[in-house]
């Protein structure tokens, strides 16, 4: 297992592992991704970029298993192959068929990389009408079958959340064994890495910048942003700037996001910024939160007379909030009036609010070169998951 913190460079680590494998007698690499078309596309483009030199030399080829031609010639099979597949039964069946018909009597050495190994790759269900018998779930069983069909095979799990993998039960005497890691290798995060420990543990440390970051959301506000439908007795979107006691953390978060970007831009870091709102998993909740967000942005832009005093209060509070951490740790902050001007300029230019979930065609949101979400405006807000 390659175990690393979120966004700490796990993909870079297993890309290096792939290169080492190719240099040391391995022929094919199968990368299993989460059941997500955007992630397949992103992984495909990243692998082509990383191995472009060798692709140009006709030594390496990268394929999506669902777009792979039915028959590859011996010339093509003699290359180093990188094959990407979602952890979904049709994708995995095609990998099984590829192995069966193209592995030239098992003479090829393969590396299987199970990315996000805690997702879909492991899971058990009780056999019907029995008390103690278990089966691997469909996708996990397919992964197990692929591993079992290869003699020269190394299997690497990659994850930031290994609990389900470590805590699998022991099924003694059963044909199917738990897919537990024999060895765990920690991916170094780097000295400037900022992750969960920084946000949630160091937030209690009086000497850490982390104490300026974490803010707990009230149960009442969480219920509003997680609801599938609008309970107008509790909250009306159009009153988001009327009631100061409603959605206070939500409003502060979005305003801090835009103010913070404006401050960075004034300090010579002009670029595009993204903000993620992920408070629920249902599509109805995503649509509702997007509507609340758009209403807030619209009212900030309009600066109606009945809202202007409260908006000014929110902007001043945001400026002071950001100043606390910026000034204490030795950085300069531009004057408030300058940042306020930039804030309204950003609002006028357009803060893009997009819902990202399975109901939409994800490819229209992706950067053509990287497969990552495209930042179309200086400030993008993504709602969903």
N, C-alpha and C positions, 0 to 999 in steps of 0.2 A: 504494500500500500504506500502511495505517496500521500501524505497527510499535510495539508497546508491551510493556513487561514484564508478567509474569503478575500479575493482579489490580491493575493500575495505572490502570484506568479506560478501557479500550478501548471497552467498550460505551457508556459515557457519551459518549465522543468521537464514535462513529459515530451516536449518537442526535442529537447536535448537528449533525452533518453532514446527517442526514435533514431536520432542521428548516430548515437553510439551503437545501437542495435544494428543499423545498416552497415556500420563500419566493422562489425564483428560477426558477420555470417548470417544475419537475419535477412529474410527476403520480403516478407509482407508484414504490414501493420494494419490491424483493424481497430478503428476508433469508434467506440460505442457512446453515443451522446444521449442526453435526455430526449424524451418524445416531444421535440420542438423543432419545427421546420426552420425557424430563424437561427437556432443554435447550430443546426446542421450546415446551413449556408455560411454562417460565420466561421465555423471550424474548417469547412472546405476552403474558403478564401484565405484563411490564415495559413493553412498548410501549403497552399500553392505559393503564397508569398514567402514563407520560410524556406521552402525547398526550390525556389524559382531557378536558381543557378543550375541545379541538377536536372530539373525538368527541361530547361533549355538544352542541356547536353544529352537529352534523351535517356537519362539513367533512372529517373524517378517519374512515376505518374500518380496523380491524385484523383480519386473517383468517389462519387456518391453512389452507394450500392444500388439505389433505385433508378439511377440514370446510366448504370454500367451496361455496355453492349453485351448481348447474350453470349457471344463467343469471342474470346480473345485468342489471338494467334500466339504461337510459341515465342515469337519475337517480343510481343507485349508482355507475356507472362515471365519473360526473362529479366524484366526491369524490376527495380524495387517498387513495390506497390503500396500505396496508402489508400485504404478503403474506409469510408465513413458511413455509419449507419445509425439511425435512431433505434433506441431500445423499444421496438415495436415489432409485433410478431411477423408481419410481412417483410420488413427489412431484414430481420434475423433469419427468416426462412431463405431469403436470397443469399445471405452470407453462407448458410449451410450448404446450399446448392453450389455456390462458387467453390467452396472448399472441396466438395465431393467430386466435382467434374474438372477442376483445374489444378489440384495440388500435386499432380504428377507422382502418384503413389506415396504421398507423404514425405517427399524429399525436400520440402520447403520448410524453413524455420520461420515461425510466426510470433509476433508480439501482439497481444490483445490489450488495449488500453480501455478500461471501463471508466469513462469520465462521469463525474457525479455518481459514484458507485453506490451511494445510498439510495438513489432514485431508481425505482423499477427493477434494479438488478437483484434485489434480495426480497424475499417474502415467502411466507408459508401459509398454507390453508389446511384446515382439517379435512381429512377424507370423509365424505358423507357416510353417515351411519356407523362411524367408528368413534372410539373415545380417545385413542392415542396415536393413530396414524396421521402423518402429515405429508403433503406434497408441496414441492416448490411451485409457486405461481407460474403462469404461462411464460412470461418474459424471462424470469429467472431460470426456468427450466431450459429455455432455448439457449441462453448464454452458457449454461452448464453443458448442454449437448455440444455446442461449438467447441468448447474447451476439450471435451472428451474425445472429439474426432481428430485432434491434432496431437502428434507425438512430440515434435519439436516446437513446443509452445510455451511462452512465458505470459503470465496473466497479471496485469497491474491494475489495481483499483486506485482511483484518484478521487479525493473528497476532502471537504472541510468539516463534514459532520459524520463521523464514523460510528456513531453509537449503535445503530442497527446492525452494523457489520461485526462489531466486537461482541455484542450481547446476544448473538444467535444461540439458540438452545442446542444442546448436544443430542443428536439422534443416533444413539448407538445401535449397531446392527442393521441400520437401514441402508438401502442402496444409494440414496441421495445423501451426500454429506453437506454440512453447512459450508458456505464459501467464505471461510474466515481467513484473514490475512496471516501468512506465516511470519511476515516481517513487516515492520512499519518504518518508513524513512520520512523524516520531517523535512519539509521544504522550507528553507530559510526565508524569512519574511523581509529582511533588509532593515537597516537601521532607521530609516524614515517611514517605515510602514505604520499606517494608522488603521486600526480595526476594532474589533469588539472589546478588547482589553482597554484600549484607550478611551472608548466611549462610555463603557459601563463600569469599569473598575477604577480607572484613574479619575473619573468624574467626582470621586469622593476625596481625592488627594488635593489638599490646599495648595500644593506647589506645582500642580500640573495644569497645563492649558485645558486638559480634558474636562475640568470642572465647569468650564464655560459652555460646554456643548450639550450635554444630556439634559433633557427636560421631559418630565413625565406628563402624559396626557391624561386628563381626568376621565373617569368612567363615563360620565355623561357625554363628553365630546366624542369619545371613542364609539359610543353607541350611535351617534348621529352619522359618523363617517363610515360605519360598517353596515348600516341599514340598507335593505334592498329597495324599500319604498320610502317616500317622504312622509313623515308624521308631522303635519303642519301645525299640530297643536304644540309640538316641542320646538320645531325650528322651521322658519321660512327663509328660503334662500335670499329673497329680495331684501330681507332685514339684516343681512350679515354686517352691514355698517351702521345699523340703527341700534342693535343691542350689543353693547360693549362686553357683556358677560357671556355671550354666546360665541363658541368657536374661537376662543381667544388664542389658543396655541396654534390652531390651523392658520389663522390670519397672520400671526407673528412669524410663523415658519416661511410662508410665501414671501412676505415683505422682507424678511431678513435675507432670503435667497437673492432677491433682486438688488437690494441695497448692498449686500456683500459683493456681488458681481460688479456693481458700479464702482465700489471702492477698489477692487482689484484692477479694474480697467484704468482707473485714475493713477494707479501705481505702475503702469506700464505693462500689465499682463493682459492686454485686450484679447479676448477670445470668447468662445461660446460656452454657455453653462447649461447644465441639466439638473432637474429636480424631480425626484420620484415620490409619488404618493401611493403607498401600497398598504391599505388598511383593511382590505377584505378580499375574498376570492371570487365572489359572484359578479357576473357581468352587470346586473342591475345596480349593484353598489358602485361599480366603476363609473357607470354612466351618471349616477347621482353625484358622486364626488367631483366628476369633471364639470357638471353643471354648476355646482357650488363654486368651484374654482373660477370658471368663466364669469360667473356673476360678480365675484369679488374683483377680478381684473377689470371688468367693464365699469364697475362703480368707481374704482380708483382712477380710471381713465376719464370718466365723465366729471368727477369732482363736483358733484351737485352741492348746492349751497348748504343743505341740511347735513351733509357729510363732511364738509371741508375741515371743520374743527377737529373731528375725530381722526380724520386721515392725517392731519398734521401731528396729532398726538402719537399715532402709530409710527410715523416716520421718525420722529424724535426719539421715541423709545427704542426703535430698531438701531438708530445711529449710536445711542449710548450703549446698547447691548453689545454691539460689535466693537465699539471703542474700548470697552473694558479689557478685552483680550488683546486687541491689536496694540494698544498703548503700553500695557503692562509688560509685554514681551519685546519692546524695543522698536516697534515699527511706527511709521508716521501715518496719520490718517488725514485725508483732505477735509476741508471745511464742510460743515453740514449743508450750507446753501448750495455748494457745488454738487454734492451727492444728491440732494433733493432734485436739482435740475436734471441730473443724469437719470434719476429714477423715473421721472415723468417722461423723459425722452424715450426710455426703454419701454414704458407702458404704451406710448403712442406708436412706436415702431411695431409693436405686436409681440406679446408673450404667447407663444404657441402652446396650446393645451391639447394633448393627444391621449386617447384611450388605447392601451395596448393589451389585447387579450385574444383569445382563440376565435372570437366571432368575426374578426376582421382578417383581411389578407395582409399578413405581417410584412411581406416583401416590399410593400409600398413605403414602409417606414425605414427601410434599411439603406445604409450607405453601400453603393454599388461596389466599392473597392474593398471594404473591410467586413461587410455583413453586420456591422454594429448599427445601433439606432442613429439615424441621421438627425443632426442638429440644424434645423432649417432657419432658425432665428437666433439672436444672441441669447435669449432666455427660453428654454424649452421645459415644459412641465409634462411628465409622463404619468398617467394614472393607470393603475392595473397591476399586472404582474407578468 
